[in-house]
């Protein structure tokens, strides 16, 4: 009996401190489920990325009109998605420990539960996710040992893991959160989920007449079910 072909892998780089990442977190697993994709969780420190490659983001925080509109926009998306949202009283928040904790959750197989609780605590319940007591409570609810969690987030190993994944994201071209990669095809932002879904649909259905990433060399033709088609490069899975 032939084994089923494995589905595509969708990698997402995320930081709990980002409102648009919170919004995307409420949709991304369902999106993967519809197209048989495996979601790879990659916590990053988006402030480190801003400092290194995208300092212009700080300018918008000094423009009151953009701040007002940004708050409205997130609320509009939350209403559209039907998810709770309350702009936190502490913003931006230090998400370092929560992000480091995600690596422990990944190893324990509970990163989804951990992440949704962290996102909800900050973006729906206005709780300080830099607070050890809040993280310990989330750990217990996510089937993680709170004492081990707090020890881990203070370790050099956890610090290096977060630094390394953040650098990895920048090396791949990321400049913010959320950033998604389907193979090497990058999508940025909650509002690009519709384009990401289109890409997942094309990859999953293996339609040889529709390009996924880009064109192959002009002399490389592809035979589709209705004859020659445009050259294309398909994702590897």
C-alpha positions in Angstrom: 0.0 0.0 0.0 1.4 3.4 -1.0 1.9 5.9 1.8 0.0 9.1 1.4 2.0 12.1 0.1 2.8 14.4 3.0 1.2 17.8 2.9 3.0 21.1 2.7 4.8 22.6 5.6 3.8 26.1 6.6 6.3 27.9 8.8 5.2 30.9 10.7 7.4 33.4 12.7 5.4 35.1 15.4 5.7 37.3 18.5 2.9 37.5 21.1 3.3 41.3 21.4 1.9 41.9 17.9 -1.9 42.6 17.5 -2.0 41.4 13.9 -0.2 38.2 15.0 -2.9 37.6 17.6 -5.5 37.9 14.9 -3.7 35.6 12.5 -3.3 33.0 15.4 -7.0 32.6 15.5 -7.1 31.5 11.9 -3.9 29.9 10.9 -4.5 26.4 12.3 -7.9 26.1 10.7 -6.3 27.2 7.4 -3.7 24.5 7.7 -6.3 21.9 8.5 -8.3 22.7 5.4 -5.4 22.0 3.1 -3.5 19.3 5.0 -0.6 21.5 5.8 1.6 21.0 8.9 2.2 24.2 10.9 5.7 24.9 12.1 5.8 27.3 15.1 8.8 29.7 15.2 8.8 32.2 18.1 10.8 35.4 17.3 11.5 38.6 19.1 10.0 41.1 16.7 11.6 44.1 18.6 15.0 42.7 17.7 14.0 42.5 14.0 12.7 46.1 14.1 16.0 47.3 15.6 18.0 45.5 13.0 16.1 45.9 9.8 12.9 47.9 10.2 13.4 50.9 12.5 10.8 52.9 10.5 8.1 51.0 12.4 8.9 53.2 15.4 8.1 56.3 13.5 4.4 55.3 13.1 4.1 55.1 16.9 4.9 58.8 17.1 2.1 59.7 14.6 -1.2 60.0 16.6 -3.4 59.6 13.5 -1.7 56.3 12.6 -2.0 55.0 16.2 -5.7 55.8 16.3 -6.3 54.2 13.0 -4.2 51.2 13.9 -6.2 50.6 17.0 -9.5 50.8 15.1 -8.2 48.5 12.4 -7.3 45.8 14.8 -10.7 46.1 16.5 -12.4 45.9 13.1 -10.5 42.7 12.2 -11.3 41.2 15.6 -15.0 42.0 15.1 -14.8 40.5 11.6 -13.2 37.3 13.0 -15.5 37.1 15.9 -12.7 37.0 18.5 -12.3 39.0 21.7 -10.1 42.1 21.7 -9.1 44.7 24.3 -6.2 46.9 23.6 -3.8 46.2 26.5 -2.9 48.9 29.1 0.8 47.9 28.8 2.0 48.3 25.2 4.4 47.4 23.9 4.9 44.5 26.3 8.1 42.6 27.1 7.2 39.2 25.5 10.7 37.7 25.8 9.8 35.2 28.6 6.6 34.1 26.9 8.4 33.5 23.7 11.2 31.5 25.4 8.5 29.5 27.0 7.1 28.6 23.6 10.2 26.4 22.9 9.4 24.3 26.0 5.8 24.1 24.9 7.0 23.0 21.4 9.0 20.2 22.9 6.1 19.1 25.1 3.7 19.1 22.2 1.5 21.9 23.7 2.6 24.9 21.8 -0.8 25.6 20.4 -2.5 25.6 23.8 0.3 27.7 25.3 0.3 30.2 22.5 -3.5 30.7 22.4 -3.5 31.2 26.1 -0.7 33.8 26.0 -2.3 35.6 23.1 -5.7 35.7 24.9 -4.2 36.8 28.2 -2.6 39.8 26.6 -4.9 40.8 23.7 -8.3 39.9 25.2 -7.8 40.0 29.0 -5.3 42.8 29.4 -2.9 40.7 31.5 0.9 41.3 31.7 2.6 38.4 29.9 5.9 39.5 31.3 4.7 38.7 34.8 6.0 35.3 36.2 2.7 34.6 38.0 0.7 35.0 34.8 3.1 32.8 32.9 3.0 30.2 35.7 -0.8 30.1 35.5 -0.7 29.7 31.7 1.9 27.0 32.0 -0.3 25.0 34.4 -3.3 25.4 32.2 -1.2 24.2 29.2 0.0 21.0 31.0 3.5 22.5 31.6 5.2 22.4 34.9 5.2 26.1 36.1 8.5 25.8 38.0 10.3 24.2 35.1 8.9 26.8 32.8 10.1 29.7 34.9 13.5 28.1 35.2 13.7 27.5 31.5 12.8 31.1 30.4 15.6 32.4 32.6 18.2 30.0 31.1 21.0 30.9 28.7 19.8 28.1 26.4 16.4 29.6 26.1 17.9 33.0 25.3 20.1 31.6 22.6 17.2 29.6 21.0 15.1 32.8 20.7 18.1 34.8 19.4 18.9 32.1 16.8 15.3 31.8 15.5 15.0 35.5 15.3 18.2 35.7 13.2 16.9 32.8 11.0 13.8 34.8 10.3 15.8 37.9 9.3 18.1 35.8 7.1 15.0 34.6 5.2 13.8 38.1 4.7 11.4 38.7 7.6 10.9 42.2 8.8 8.0 41.8 11.2 5.4 39.5 12.7 3.5 37.5 11.6 5.6 36.2 8.7 4.7 33.0 6.9 6.8 30.8 4.6 5.4 28.1 2.3 8.7 26.7 1.1 10.6 29.9 0.3 7.4 31.8 -0.6 6.9 34.6 2.0 3.7 36.2 3.2 3.6 39.0 5.8 0.7 40.1 7.9 -2.8 39.0 8.9 -4.3 40.6 5.8 -2.2 38.3 3.6 -3.9 35.1 4.9 -6.2 35.2 1.9 -3.2 35.0 -0.5 -1.6 32.4 1.7 -4.8 30.3 1.4 -4.7 30.6 -2.3 -1.1 29.3 -2.3 -2.0 26.4 -0.1 -4.9 25.6 -2.3 -2.7 25.4 -5.4 0.0 23.4 -3.7 -2.5 21.0 -2.1 -4.5 20.4 -5.3 -1.3 20.1 -7.5 -2.8 22.1 -10.4 0.1 22.1 -12.9 -1.4 24.9 -14.9 -1.1 27.5 -12.1 2.2 28.9 -11.0 3.0 28.6 -7.3 6.3 30.3 -6.7 7.5 31.6 -10.1 8.5 30.8 -13.6 11.2 28.3 -14.4 13.6 28.9 -17.2 11.8 29.7 -20.5 13.0 26.6 -22.3 11.6 24.3 -19.6 8.0 23.3 -20.6 5.6 21.4 -18.4 3.1 19.0 -19.7 -0.3 19.4 -18.0 -3.5 17.4 -18.4 -4.4 19.6 -21.4 -1.0 19.7 -23.1 1.9 22.1 -22.6 1.5 24.9 -20.1 3.6 27.8 -18.9 6.8 26.7 -17.2 6.4 26.8 -13.4 8.2 25.9 -10.3 6.2 23.9 -7.7 6.8 23.8 -4.0 8.6 20.8 -2.6 6.8 18.9 0.1 
